[in-house]
Structures are given as structure tokens and as C-alpha cells.
Amino acid sequence: MARVLKLNNGTQIPVVGLGTYKSPPGQVQQAVKDAVSVGYRHIDCAWFYENEAEVGEGLHAKIADGTIKRSDVFITSKIWNNHHAKEKVVPMLKDSLSKLKLDYVDLYLVHWPMGFKETAPSLPTDASGYSDVDYLETWEGMEECVRLGLTKSIGLSNFNSEQVERVVTNCKIKPVVNQVEVNPNINQKKLIKFCKDRDIVVVGFCPLGRSNYAGRPGFPSPTIHDPEVIKMGEKYNKTAAQVVLNYLVSLGVVVIPKSVTKSRIEENFDIFDFSLDKNDVAYLDSCNKNERCSPQTAYKDHKYFPFSIEF
Ligand SMILES: NC(=O)c1ccc[n+]([C@@H]2O[C@H](COP(=O)([O-])OP(=O)(O)OC[C@H]3O[C@@H](n4cnc5c(N)ncnc54)[C@H](OP(=O)(O)O)[C@@H]3O)[C@@H](O)[C@H]2O)c1
């Protein structure tokens, strides 16, 4: 199983990265240090997560102690929805860079296709907070970030197939990835194939089905709690989380499991030394129900809401 995938601009992305959404200040710095010590060379960040400064501290501690050089590690950030106007993109990336204390990121993503008004809350409660800035305009700002050397690559997140196609046919610099939810409850095989045909890699978020939300009404039951998958893991001397991450990587997906727990950070990286047999892959395939942890239905009336079509 390859540990890195090649992107369409010749750069490479490690197939396991550390997620940092809801990783609290006070814990995320240590999580980043633990991850780098274990061998992670990919950290997934975002301006919206409000913890990029602490992520940066963890990273710089590992650079200072000689474990890594800046160039060894792949750092992603994302622009949030309130800042989709073209002239806002470069300043927003510079803001993330100053928090991370970096000169460049490896990948900058448009976090969502939907724009919100600059004056609205980050998560508006009604349509008065929506803006109709076209994500193609945002993309021009993203291209400027590459030209200025502020990021090596640019990409999309939560874009459906039609939105990906619209960017691909109108861009000067092609997106290298589309980061979307991928776990056995929503395995995204159609979107993965669609993106692959356009030389775009899918990065899978919520790979563990956001297991801490289990039991909330209407929330899809995470596959890592499925007794069949737990039993499957015993056969390989692996945990259910390792089985699921191995399965997702075998679909060609880059996974970014989040954890602030050292033992889980180690566990989620130790997935390369086994292959699932045909029956186990078939079982995990059969778990697909197209159910999302992050359906964002509050925004279903937004002009650019992505989840109204099949994929
Ligand atoms: N682009 C987007 O719109 C978007 C949306 C959502 C997420 N993301 C990115 O994707 C990352 C991952 O998604 P996520 O954080 O939502 O969900 P996730 O990675 O599927 O699940 C994280 C939860 O699983 C727990 N966990 C981690 N490893 C485990 C293991 N081996 N066994 C059991 N439980 C385990 C974590 O607990 P502890 O931390 O307590 O160990 C945490 O509560 C995010 O952190 C973020 O970087 C992007």
C-alpha cells in the first residue's frame, strides 16, 4: 500500500494525515508533536478550526528539535465561507500563514462551495447571511495564492461532481484534490471515480465516522462500532478503526483521522502492514448508505449547496 499519492502538479500527498477539527487549544499542540514523532507528515488544518496557532507551535517544536524540516511535512489550510470574494483570498491565506508561522502551505482549499456574507456569523442561522459570490471568483483568488508562492497547490472541499467539473473547465490552475466526507457509511465510489478521471485525488474527512457523535438522534452509526468490523479486526490483530482506515486507503482515498489521544494517533498510522480479504472488503462495501456525518442541511437552500445531487 503506497504511503504517498502523486498530485496532478507533480507534488505528493501522504495518504494518512492528522485531522485537527475540534482539537482543543491546550491539546492540539501535543497531538501534532505526537503525530510527527510517530511518522505523520501531513496535518489537515483550517482557518475555521480556530487552532492554527497551536498547530503551528506543535509543528515548530518538532522542526526545532530536528525531527523534521519544514519541507518534510504537508500542511493544508482552508478558506472559510465568509471570505469568498476574490480580493479576500490572499489576505485570508496570509492570516492562516501568520497563525501557523509558515511562509507557505502545501495545499489551500476552498472549504465549501457556499459563500456567506462577510458581516454574517461564520455559521449563519438563516438565508440573510448567504452571499452569492461564485466559487469561480474565489478560485481566481486561489490561483493568485499559487502565483505568489503562498501555497504549492490548491484544491476544493465539499464540491459535488458538477461543481468540480465547472472549476476544472474554467480554471487556469487545476484543483489537485477534493476533500469530502468518506467512510464506510458514505464510501463515495462514484465521486472518487469522477475525480480520478480528472486526475484529482479525494481526501476523505470523518474517516472514522466522527465516532464521538455516536448515539445522537439521526446520526449515522460509525462503522468502527459495528461488531462485524470489530470481529474482522481481531482476525488481522487490528482495531476496527485500523480496518476502516486501511479499507479507505485501498479505495484510493487520503485519510485524515482526528485524534488528540496519543495511543489513537499511533493506532491510526499503523495501517500499512495488512490487506483485507475479499469477503471483508465486500462487507465494508455493503455498509454504504450515503449517510453523512456532516450533511449541512441548514444550508440546503443556498444556491451552491453541494448535496442536492447524487454525488
Ligand atoms: N473539509 C471539511 O468540511 C471537513 C469536515 C469535517 C472534518 N474535516 C477534517 O477531517 C478531520 C477528521 O474528521 P473528524 O474529526 O470530523 O472525524 P473523525 O476523524 O472521523 O473522528 C474523530 C473522532 O474519533 C475519535 N478517534 C480517533 N481515533 C480513534 C480510534 N482509533 N478509535 C476510536 N476513536 C477514535 C476522536 O477522539 P479523540 O480525539 O478524543 O481521540 C474523535 O472524537 C477533521 O479533524 C478535519 O481536519 C474536514
The ligand as an ORCA input file, in Angstrom:
! r2SCAN-3c Opt
* xyz 0 1
  N     -13.463     19.802      4.765
  C     -14.411     19.701      5.664
  O     -15.523     20.271      5.531
  C     -14.183     18.856      6.882
  C     -15.273     18.463      7.679
  C     -15.023     17.666      8.792
  C     -13.726     17.273      9.090
  N     -12.674     17.693      8.308
  C     -11.277     17.275      8.622
  O     -11.244     15.865      8.763
  C     -10.748     15.522     10.046
  C     -11.371     14.226     10.532
  O     -12.773     14.326     10.679
  P     -13.495     14.445     12.111
  O     -12.529     14.985     13.108
  O     -14.737     15.199     11.912
  O     -13.909     12.939     12.430
  P     -13.150     11.538     12.585
  O     -11.687     11.694     12.333
  O     -13.924     10.564     11.787
  O     -13.417     11.193     14.112
  C     -12.765     11.890     15.150
  C     -13.230     11.273     16.474
  O     -12.811      9.891     16.537
  C     -12.047      9.678     17.722
  N     -10.991      8.705     17.368
  C      -9.819      8.952     16.728
  N      -9.138      7.823     16.523
  C      -9.866      6.820     17.072
  C      -9.671      5.445     17.176
  N      -8.578      4.849     16.692
  N     -10.637      4.695     17.803
  C     -11.755      5.285     18.279
  N     -11.994      6.614     18.189
  C     -11.059      7.377     17.584
  C     -11.506     11.028     18.126
  O     -11.332     11.076     19.547
  P     -10.066     11.723     20.303
  O      -9.602     12.934     19.581
  O     -10.660     12.052     21.639
  O      -9.028     10.650     20.389
  C     -12.627     11.954     17.679
  O     -13.620     12.030     18.679
  C     -11.102     16.758     10.895
  O     -10.437     16.789     12.124
  C     -10.729     17.853      9.934
  O      -9.331     18.041      9.880
  C     -12.898     18.452      7.204
*
